[in-house]
Amino acid sequence: MIVITGAAGFIGSALLWALNERGESNILLVDDVGHDEKECNIAPLKYEELVGIKEFRERLRAGDYDPTSPRLRGAGIEAILHMGACSSTTEPDWEYLLDNNVEYSKDIIRWCSDRGARCVYASSVATYGDGARGYSDDHALFGELVPLNLYGKSKLLVDIWARDGGYLNPPTGGVAGVRYFNVFGPNEYHKGEMASVPFKKFHQMQQEGVVELFKSNHPDFGDGEQKRDFIYIKDVLAATLWLLDHREAAGIYNVGTGKARSWNDVARAMFFAVGKMPNIRYVDMPANLKNQYQNFTQADISKLRATGYGEEMTELEDAIADYVQNYLIPKKSLGE
């Protein structure tokens, strides 16, 4: 049995789809759904059971998922894909984040390590803060990182704890943490303001015939030439399942394309995907963003490549065309 936490969310539900695609359905989902679009994410997919977060944590602590538990009917948990967390970068309640993001992750990592189950958990690119210290996933550099918000702090605390506890060391630890860069793709319909820019700009393009981008706040970047490492959800799934299958790969891994692309590139690709000429309008950056805006992000994926992962990442234009034409226009989720 494989467990997915955060299972009805963007990456969690996409992982469920990817596992179904390779014939796996003995899957336990953990999430508090409470949203029509999140229900749509998992509705067409196959799994054994859906349990709430509180119930799952209680069962885990009570030993209900231990290999000898009658609840499992002889089907032991072979892996937990821990994608569940409060992902709001503006969440102000540290006590909530400490329990939901930090202690919850520790419980799962310890449980997997003690029982020989594979654990792949979501760290975050938010651990890198403003990027001034680079985007290397080298464990020795964790102490130099300064997250810009409490969410990033909560994720970095887990990484440091897992490193210092030996959980990221093969073969004794055997845990992998993943830092996803700018992910976009189907199954993010429920995310609202936290959705990717391609998702939000698609609706602006359809309704107004224009895509608005921020003017530059830095002399080294032209308007709309600020760059991000945009990675398509299907590439995220392929890399994550590689780490799931290759237990010898332990540690924190960046998951991005390794290639920064501009917002102008994104906008142009979106217009081309619907057969229209680009119409881009530049607007002033909000005052609250000017001092903390990231003008450039690019994942160092050399450590991921060193595991033997050799799949090519989808080019931005091809990824956006697939997203727009096959999912956004017909408003389909993965598996429909």
N, C-alpha and C positions, 0 to 999 in steps of 0.2 A: 504494500500500500504506500502511496505517496500522498503527503499532506501539502496543501497549498494554503497559506494564510494570506489574508487580503484578497481572497479568491474571486470576489465579484468586482474588484477594481480593475483598473486599466491593465497593468502588467500581469496581475494574478489570473484574470480571466483569459488573457491571451496565452498564458502558460498552460491553462487547462485545455484550450483549443489545440495547442501544439502537441500536448501529450495524447489527446484523442486522435490526432492526425497520425501518430505512430502506433495506434492501436491500444493505448492504455486508458482504462476507465475505472480501475480500482483506486479511486482517488477520494480523499476526504477533504472537503472544502471548509475553511474557517473564515467567517466574515459576519458582520452585522449589515445586512443588505439595506433595507430601508430607503430604497430609491428605485423608481421604475426602470431607469436606464441601466442600473447595476443588475437588476433582475434580468433585463434583456441580454446582458453580457453572458450570463450563464445558462439562459433558458434553452438554447439549442444544443447544449453540450452534455456530455455523459460523465457522471460521477456517482459515487456510492452514497454520500451523506453530506449535508450542510449543517454545521453547528456554529453557534454564536461564539464570539471571542471569550466572554466570561466563562461560558460552559467549557470551552476547550481548555482554557488555562486551569480550571478546576480539575478537569479529568486528567490533564497532564500531571499535575501535582499529586493527584490521588493514585497514580499508577495505573489508570484505566487503559493506557496505551502501551504499557510495558509488554514485552514479548509473551509473558505468561498470562496476560489478562484474557478472560473469556470473552470480553467485548470484541476482541479482534478476530475471534473464531479461527485462530491459527494463522491469520494473515498479518504478519508483523509489519511495522512501519519501516520501510527501507530508506526513506528520505523525507525531509521537510524543506519545502521551498518557502522561506519566510519573507513574504512581500508585505505583510501587514504592518502598518504604522500610521500615526498621524503625520501626514505629509505637508501640512500647512506651514509655510515659512513665516507666517505672521502669528502663529499660536503663542500667546503670552504666558500660559499656565505651565510653569516649569515642573510642578509636582505631577501634573497629568502626563507630560512628556517623559518624565523620569520613570513613571510606572509603565506607560503604554509603549514607549519606544525603547527604553533602556532595559528595565527589569524583564519585560516580556521577551525581548531578544536574548537576554542572558539565560532565561529559563529554557528556551528552545535549544540554544547552543549547547548548554550543559547536558540536557536530556539526550540530544543526538550523540554527543561525544561519549557519554557514559554507556550508551547502548549500541554503539557501532553503526548508527544510522548516518547517512550523508546529510549535511546541512549546507544549503546555499541561502544566504540571507542578503537582503538589500541594505547596503550602506547608502551613501548618497554623494553626489558631486557637490552638494552644499557643504561638505566638510572642507572644501578647498577655499571657502570664503571668497575674497575678491580676486583670487587667482594670482596675487602678487608673488606667491611662493611656488608657483607652477602647478602642474597637474600630474605629478608623478605619484604612482601608487606604491612607492617604496615604503616599507614598514618603518624604516628608520626616520622618516620625515614626518610621521604623524604628529609629533610634539611641536612642530613648527607651524602647523596649520591653525588658522584663526577663523572659524565660521562667523558669518555675519548675523546669524539668528539662532534662536534656541533649538529649532529643529536640527540645524546642522551640528550644533553642539551635542545634541542627544545621539546623533549617528556617530560622531567622532568618538564619544565616550565608549560606545560599544566596540568600535574597532580597536581602541587602545586596550580595553579590558580583554578582548579576545586575543590580541597579540601577546600581552603580558602574561596571560594565563596559559599560553602554549596551544591554544585552540587552532591557531592558523599555521601550525607547524606540521608538515607531513612526517611520518605517518601517524604520530600520536594524536594530533589534533584533527586534521582532515576536514576543516571547515573552510568554506569559500565565501567571501563577502564580495558583492558587486556594486560598483559605483557607475550607475547609468548616467550618460550625459543627456543631451536634449532629445528625449524620446518622443516620437509622434506616431500616430497610426490609429487604426480602428479600435473600438472599445473604450475610447476616452470621452464618450458623449456625456457622461454624468459629471465631469470634472469642473464645469463652470469656469470661474476665473483661473483655476489651476490647470486648465486644458492647454495644449500646445498652441503656439502661435499659428502654425498652419491650419489647425482646426478653427480658431477664432477668425483668422483672416479669410478663410473660405466663405464664411457667412457674410462678412463685410463685402467681399468681392461679388457675391451673388446678389446681395441686396442693393449695393450702392455703385457697383461697377468700378470700384477703386480699392486699393490696398494702402492703408496708412502705415508708415514706418517712422520711427523717431529720427529727428535730425541728430547729427553727431554732436557730442559734447567734448570731443577730443581732436586736436589738430592732426593726429596720425590716421584718422578714419574719416572718410567722406560720409555724407548722409546715406544711411542704409547700408553702409559698408562695414558696420560692426559685424563681427563674425562669431559663430557658434559651431560646436560639433554636433550636428543634427544626425540622429540615428533612427532608422525605421524600426518599428516594433518587431518586424519579422527577423531582423538581424539580432535584436536583443534576445529573442526567443532562441535562436540558433546557438548563440554564445552561452546563454544560461543553461540550456540542456547539455551542451558540451561539458560544462563544469559539473553538472549533475552526474553525468556518466563517467567522468574521469576523476575518481576520488583521490588520485594522487596529487591533483592540483589543489593546493591549500594556500590560503592567503587572501589578500584584498586585490581585486582586479578591476581596472577601468574597463568599461564597456562603451565604446564609442567607435567612430569610424577612423579616428586618427587624422581627420582632414576637416579643417574649419571652412565653413562656407558663409557667405554674407546673407543678410536679410534681403537684399536686392535679389540674390540668387533664388531665395525661397519664393518671393513674390512673382518673379518672372516665370518660374516653373509652374506656379499655380495657374497663372493666366494661360500658359501654353497647354496645360492639361485640359482646359475647357475650350481651347481653340480661339482664344482672344489675344489681342495685343496688350502688352502690359500697360497699366495705368496706375502709377505709384505716386502717392502724395506724402510729403514729409511734414511732420508736425513736431512742435516743440516737446522735448522730453519733460515730464513732470518734475517739479523742483525736488520732490522727495527721492527721486531716483538718480539725480545728477551726480551725487557724491558716492554712490555705491553701484553704479551701473557697470556691468562687465562688458567691455568692448571686444573681448577675445577669449574664447575657450577652445581648447583642443586636447583631446584625450591622448595620453601616452599609453598605447596599447601593446607595448613591447613585451610586457610580462604575460599578457593573455596569449600573444603569439608564441611565446616560449613554451607554453603548455602543449603546443602542437595544434592549436586551433588555427586553421588555414582558410576558412571560408572568406570569400570576398564580401565586403560590405556593399550594399546596394547604393548606386549613385543617387544623389539627392533628387535629380530630375525624374529618374525612374520610380523612386519611392513615392514622390508626391503624385505622380501620374496614377500609380496603383491606388493610393489612398483616395484621391479625389474621384477617380472614375469608377472604382469598384466598391467603394464604401461610403464616402461622403454624399455623392450625388444620389445613390439609391437608399442612403441611410441604412446601411447594413452593418451588422456586427460580424466578427469572425465566427464561422460555422453556419451562417445563414445562407 
